[in-house]
Amino acid sequence: MKRRRLGWRLGGTGVAVLGGASVLVASVAVACSSGSAPASQRPEVPLQAGKQTAVVNDVLGVSEIGVDANNVLYLGGMGGISTMAPGAAAPTPLKIDSQPVVSTLAVAPDGALSFGTLGGGVETISPGSTGSEPLPFGEMRQRSEIAVAEDGTVYLGDNEHDKLLTLAPGASAPNELPVAGVNGMGHMVVDADDNVYLSMMGEIMRIAKDATTAEPVAGATEDAGGLAVDAGGNLYVTDIKAGTVSRMPADGGDWVQLPFTGLQSPTEIAVDGDGNVYVLHRLGNEIVRLTAE
């Protein structure tokens, strides 16, 4: 597989660089780690086959989306941060003292936001707060997208120094995960078992909990626009070139393309607790939802 750098963010500009290639469908070469919960103990998330609808139109400037445990959708980008509760007709700007320009955003289950700013810093907004607080990552000139685990631990890749960092809730400094060979990190998500999936050098990689190496996920696109995981541990990826969304079973297996239609350059993706899938496309100008059934 030819490798190309894609999807990584420059902390000073927020620009993402993307390559191009076709989708492959094949079995996954990696298996669930020994510390993962058995599949029988995970919530079952049936393959989505419901109705596709546009939930947000004309939101030019949005570059990030996320969802919390209450199925509240979060939007971030040049215009700051907005939220959209289930059933709402339109997003509502988050009630905070000043709206930041957001280059990457992740939402913890309790609604705590962690986000990167265009200046290279990382900040957080606690639920109900009217202001943000800095997170002690320091300023990064080159960084990955941000991710948050179920326990609130924040994950961030330092691409200038080839380090994958974690920050536990309340910690005064991040820790470096002892994972060899991480560089060019881009999109990133963490599942309920603390396995990390990330785009890196034109591939989607999996770092199992407590592993010291990253393993490639077979059959994954080289043109990942975004990654997500659901409550059952299934992995989702948008293909920015093919205009598709595919899902891989939690314990590995064949990728299955979801029945989205008309997607144009799909980037960010999020899956709520009911299994509904949200995709940002049309260069950040529309968010569509595919219902679980």
N, C-alpha and C positions, 0 to 999 in steps of 0.2 A: 504494500500500500504506500503510495507516494504521500509524503508528509508535507503539510503546509501550515504555517502559523495562522491561526484564526481565532477570532472572538476575544482576544485579550484586550484589556482596557488600559489606557494611559491616564494615570491619575490626574495629570495636569490638563488634559483636554477632553477626556471622556469618550474618545473616538474608538470604535471597535473596528478591527481589520478582519475581513472575512475572505476565505478562499472559495473555490468552486469545484464540485465533483458530484457524481451521481450517487443515488441511494443503493445500498446493497442490502439484501435480505438473507440472513443466515443465522445459524445457531450461535448463542453466546458461549464464549470459551471460558468464562469465569463462573464459579459456583458460589453459593452462599457461604459466608465464613462460619467457622465452628461456633462463634459467639452469637450468631444471629438467631432470632426466634424462629421456631419451626413454622412453615407456611400455615399449618392448621391453627396456629395461635394468632395469625394476622387477620385483620378485617378483610373480607372478600370485596374486591372492587370489580364488578363485572365489566367486560369490555364495552366501552361506550358506543351506543348505537342509536342515540336519541335525535332530537331536533337541533339544528344549527340556527342560531339567531344572533343578530348584532345587538350587543348590550350597550355599547358606547360607540357613538359616531362622532367624527370630526373632533378628535382629541389630539391634533397635531402637536408634537413636542413631547408626548409621552414615550418613554423608552424602557420603563420598568413596570412590572406588575407582580403582585403577590397576593396571598389570601391567608386569613387567620383561621383559628378554630371555629369561629362563629360565621364562617363563610363571607366575611366582609372582604371585598376586593380593594386593594391598594394600588394606586397609580402614582408613578414618580417620573420626573423628567425636568425639562427646562422650566416648566411653570410651577415647580414645587411638588407637593404631595396632596393627593385627593383620596377620598374613600367612597365606596359605593356599597351600601348595605343590601342584602338580598331583597329583591323586589323594588329597589329604588329606580327612578326613571333616568337619573343622571348622577355623575360624581359630584361630591361636595368637597371643597377645599378643606384640608385638615385645619382645625382651629389651633394654630400655633402663632407665636409672636412674629416670626418672620419665616417666609417660605424659602427653603434652600433649593439651589439647583442640584438635582440628584443625578449621579452618573451610574449608580448601582444601588439596589434596594432589596432587602429581604425582611420577611415578617415572621416573628415567632408565634407559636400558637396563641399566646395571650395577647397578641396585638402589639407587642413591643417592636418598634422599627429599628433596623440598623441600616445605614446608608452611607455611601461615599459621596463626597463633594468634589466639585471640579478642581478645587485647590489641592486635592490629594489627601485630605483628612477623612476620618470616619467618625460618624456621630450616631447617637441613638435617641429615640423619643419613647418614653415610657407611656403606657396607656393612661389617658387622661391628662397628660402633661401638656403645658402650653409652650414648652421650649425644648430644645435639644441639648444633649450633653456630649462632649467629645469622648470617644473610646480611645484607649491608650495604644493604638497601633502606630502612632506617628504619621508623618506625611509620606506618602509613597508616590514616586514618579511613575511606576508601572505596577499595576495590580490586577488581580482577577476580579470577577464579579464576587459579590459577597453572598454567603449562605448562612443559615441559622438552623441548628439542630433543635429537636423537640424540647430539650432541656434549656434552651436559650443560649447555648454556646455558639459563638460567632466564628465562622471560618473565613479566611481571606488569604489569597496567594500573593506573596511579594515576588513579582517577576523580575525585579532588579537584582535580587539576591537569591533567587530560586529557592524560596522557602514557603512552606504551607503552614500558616499560623492559625492558632485557635485562642479564643478568649472566653473563659468561663464566666458565668454571671458573677459580678462583683469583684473579679480579679483585677489587680492593679497593673498587670502586664501580660502580653500574650505569650503562649508557649509555641515552640516550633515542633511540628510533628516530625518524627525521624523517618521520613519517606525519601528515598533516594530518587534522583532523576526528575524532579518536578521543575518544569520550566515552561514558559509560554502558556500559563494557566488562564483559562477564560471562564466560560459558564460553569457554575458549580451548584450542586445540591447535596443534601445530606438526608439519608432515609432514617426511619425510626430505629434502626439497629446501628446507627452511626457509621454506616458505610458511605463513603464519599464518591460521587460521580462528577467528573469534570472534563471539559474539553481541553486538550493539550496537544499542541503541535499537529493539528489536523486529525486527531483521533479523540474518541470518548474513552476515558480511562476510569477504572474502578479501583478505589483504595479501600479494602476491607478494614473493618475496625481492628485496630492494633497492628495492622500490616505495615511493613517497612518498604514495600514496593507498590507501584501502580501497575495494574494489569489492563490491557486493552479489552474493550467490549467488542466482540466480533459482530460484523454486519452493520455497525453504526455509520451514519452519514459523516462525511468530512465537512459538511456544510451546516453544522449545527447552529441554529439561531437562538436556541434556548433549551434548557433542561428543567424537568420537574419530576417529582416522585409523589405517589399517592399514599394513603394510609396503609395500603396493602403491600407497599414496597415496589410496586411496578414503576418502571422508568419510562419517561416520555421525552421525546426530542422533536423539535421542529426542524425542518430542512428548508433553509432560506432560499435555496436555488430551485428545488423541485416544488416548493409550495405545499408540503405535506407535513403531517404529524404522525409519528409512529410510536408504538408502545411495546416494551419488552417486559415479559413476566419477571416477577421479583427474583425467582431462583434461576433465571436464565432460560433461554429458549428462543424461538423465532420472533423477530419483529413483526408486528401487525400494524398496517396502516389504518388509522382512524378515518371515518367517513366525512371528513371536512371537505368542503368544495369552495372554489373560488379564492383560495388564500393567495395573497400576493406578498412575497418576501416575509413570511412569518418569522417573528423573532421570539419574544418572551412568551412563556407559557406558565400556567398555574393550574392546579387541580384542587378543588375544594373538598370538604369532608363528605359531601354527597356523591363525589365522583364526577362532578361536572368539570369540563376542561375549558379553560379560557386561553385564548391566543391573541396576541397583539400582532397586527399585520398592516399592510398598506403603509409602510414606512411610518408606523406609529400613529396612524390616523383612525384606526378602528380596532375594537376588541370584540371578538365573537366568542360564543359559548356553544359547546356541544354537550347536551344533557346526557346524563348517564343512561337513560332509557326513555 
